[in-house]
């Protein structure tokens, strides 16, 4: 889902897509009937075997790419098990370059959309979910390809309320926060500062002078 380059996101969409609220509500009330891919089901079984009988905290790093972010998260949360998921075998195979001393994480190849559906059935204590630099699909006509305006949002919301999304397209985070509000979540958006980059894309974007942004969500106690 990553954009694959360090160029600024170009879009003729100036504000929140006028179809967003309708799409979020439509998918929220519809059951996803798409079959789960066999390779993702196999990967899910591998994750379950890796976790074994783990009863502690679990952190998801979805679309982890080469897994640099997964390794960073494992070092930040040494008492949790961190699962990195990416659909690209090429990117996952490159993970060896980012191995850390942490033994509390693993990277697997799977389609995240299918993996999220399977993870909903598991008895995991998912305490945080990271979605770092997803493909923004910036054309207005592509809005339904954005996770929050698709059937996948139902699964994302079911897994964990503590979500962190990062992007170099501020509007993506604004729309994600708007979609999450339909599920009773509130969100805070802030600019990313400092030199501790989570992913190679974040390093490229900020190195080219682009601002990057962070959205964090939580349950809105006022709802």
C-alpha positions in Angstrom: 0.0 0.0 0.0 3.0 2.4 0.2 3.4 5.1 -2.4 6.8 3.9 -3.4 8.5 7.3 -3.9 9.4 10.5 -2.1 7.3 12.9 -4.2 4.6 15.1 -2.7 1.1 13.8 -3.0 -0.7 15.6 -5.8 -4.5 15.7 -5.8 -7.3 18.0 -7.1 -9.4 17.0 -4.0 -9.4 20.1 -1.8 -11.5 19.0 1.1 -13.0 15.9 2.7 -14.6 13.8 -0.1 -18.4 14.5 -0.3 -19.1 10.8 -0.5 -17.0 9.8 2.5 -19.7 9.7 5.2 -22.1 7.8 3.0 -19.5 5.2 2.1 -18.4 4.7 5.8 -22.0 4.1 6.9 -22.7 1.8 3.9 -19.8 -0.4 4.7 -20.4 -0.2 8.5 -23.8 -1.9 7.9 -22.7 -4.4 5.3 -21.0 -7.8 5.8 -17.9 -8.4 3.8 -18.5 -11.5 1.7 -15.1 -11.5 -0.2 -13.3 -14.9 0.2 -10.1 -14.8 2.2 -7.0 -15.7 0.1 -5.4 -19.1 0.9 -1.9 -17.6 1.2 -3.1 -15.1 3.9 -4.9 -17.9 5.8 -1.7 -19.8 5.8 0.2 -16.8 7.0 -2.4 -16.2 9.7 -1.8 -19.7 11.0 1.9 -19.0 11.0 1.3 -15.9 13.1 -0.8 -17.9 15.6 1.9 -20.5 15.8 4.5 -17.8 16.4 2.4 -16.2 19.2 1.9 -19.7 20.6 0.0 -19.2 23.9 1.0 -15.6 24.3 -1.4 -13.7 26.7 0.3 -10.4 26.7 0.0 -7.2 24.6 0.0 -7.5 20.8 0.9 -4.6 18.4 0.1 -4.7 14.7 2.3 -3.0 12.1 0.2 -3.2 8.9 1.8 -2.8 5.5 5.2 -2.8 7.3 7.2 -2.9 4.0 10.7 -4.0 4.7 10.0 -4.2 8.4 12.1 -1.3 9.7 9.1 0.1 11.5 8.3 -3.4 13.0 11.8 -3.6 14.4 11.6 -0.1 15.8 8.3 -0.8 17.5 9.7 -4.0 19.0 12.5 -2.0 20.6 10.0 0.6 21.8 7.6 -1.9 23.3 9.8 -4.8 24.6 7.1 -6.3 26.7 4.7 -6.8 23.7 4.7 -9.0 20.7 4.9 -7.0 17.5 3.5 -8.4 14.2 4.5 -6.9 10.9 2.4 -7.6 7.8 3.0 -6.8 4.2 1.7 -8.2 1.0 4.9 -8.0 -1.0 7.3 -10.9 -0.8 10.0 -8.7 -2.2 9.7 -6.2 0.6 9.4 -8.8 3.4 12.5 -10.7 2.1 14.5 -7.5 2.5 13.7 -7.3 6.2 17.0 -9.0 7.1 18.6 -5.6 6.6 16.6 -4.2 9.5 17.0 -7.0 12.0 17.4 -5.8 15.6 18.4 -7.5 18.8 14.7 -7.7 19.8 13.2 -11.2 19.8 9.6 -10.0 20.3 8.6 -9.4 16.7 8.2 -11.2 13.4 7.3 -10.1 9.9 4.9 -12.1 7.7 3.7 -11.8 4.1 -0.1 -11.5 3.9 -2.9 -9.4 2.4 -3.7 -7.0 5.3 -7.3 -6.7 4.2 -7.8 -10.5 4.7 -5.5 -10.7 7.7 -7.5 -8.1 9.6 -10.7 -10.2 9.0 -9.0 -13.3 10.4 -7.4 -11.4 13.3 -10.9 -10.4 14.4 -11.6 -14.0 15.2 -8.4 -14.4 17.3 -8.2 -14.0 21.0 -5.4 -11.5 20.9 -5.0 -8.5 23.1 -4.2 -6.0 20.4 -3.3 -2.7 22.2 -2.1 -0.6 19.3 -2.3 -0.7 15.5 0.1 1.2 13.2 -0.8 2.1 9.7 2.3 3.9 8.4 2.3 5.7 5.0 -0.5 3.8 3.3 -1.1 4.4 -0.4 -3.3 7.6 -0.4 -5.0 7.0 -3.7 -5.3 10.8 -4.1 -7.7 11.0 -7.0 -11.3 11.8 -5.8 -12.5 8.9 -7.9 -10.3 6.5 -5.9 -11.8 7.3 -2.6 -13.1 3.8 -2.1 -9.6 2.4 -2.4 -8.7 4.3 0.8 -9.0 1.9 3.7 -11.3 4.1 5.7 -13.8 4.4 2.8 -13.8 0.6 2.2 -15.1 -2.6 3.8 -11.7 -2.9 5.6 -12.6 0.0 7.9 -15.1 -2.3 9.8 -12.3 -4.7 10.5 -9.8 -2.0 11.5 -12.2 -0.6 13.9 -13.0 -4.0 15.4 -9.3 -4.8 16.1 -8.3 -1.9 18.3 -9.3 1.7 19.1 -5.7 2.8 19.7 -4.5 3.5 16.1 -1.7 5.5 14.7 -1.7 6.5 11.1 1.1 8.4 9.4 1.1 10.1 6.0 2.6 13.0 4.0 -0.9 13.8 2.8 -2.7 15.7 5.6 -6.1 15.2 4.0 -5.8 11.5 4.3 -5.5 11.7 8.0 -8.4 14.2 8.2 -10.6 11.8 6.3 -9.5 8.8 8.4 -10.4 10.8 11.6 -13.8 11.6 10.1 -14.4 8.0 9.2 -13.3 6.8 12.7 -15.8 9.3 14.3 -18.6 7.1 12.9 -17.3 4.4 15.2 -17.2 6.6 18.3 -13.5 7.4 18.0 -11.8 10.8 18.3 -8.5 11.7 16.7 -5.6 14.1 17.2 -3.4 15.1 14.3 0.1 16.5 14.8 3.2 17.1 12.6 6.1 14.7 13.0 9.3 16.2 14.3 12.7 14.9 15.3 15.1 12.6 13.6 13.8 9.2 14.7 12.1 8.1 11.5 9.8 5.1 11.7 10.1 4.0 8.1 12.2 4.5 5.0 9.4 6.5 3.4 9.2 8.9 6.4 13.0 9.4 6.1 12.7 10.1 2.3 9.7 12.4 2.6 11.1 14.5 5.4 14.6 14.5 3.8 13.0 16.0 0.7 11.5 18.8 2.8 7.9 17.5 3.0 6.0 17.6 6.3 4.7 14.3 7.6 1.7 14.0 9.9 0.5 11.6 12.6 -3.1 10.8 13.5 -3.8 9.0 16.8 -7.3 7.7 17.6 -9.1 6.7 20.8 -12.6 6.2 22.1 -14.4 9.5 22.6 -15.7 9.4 26.1 -18.2 12.1 25.2 -20.0 9.7 22.8 
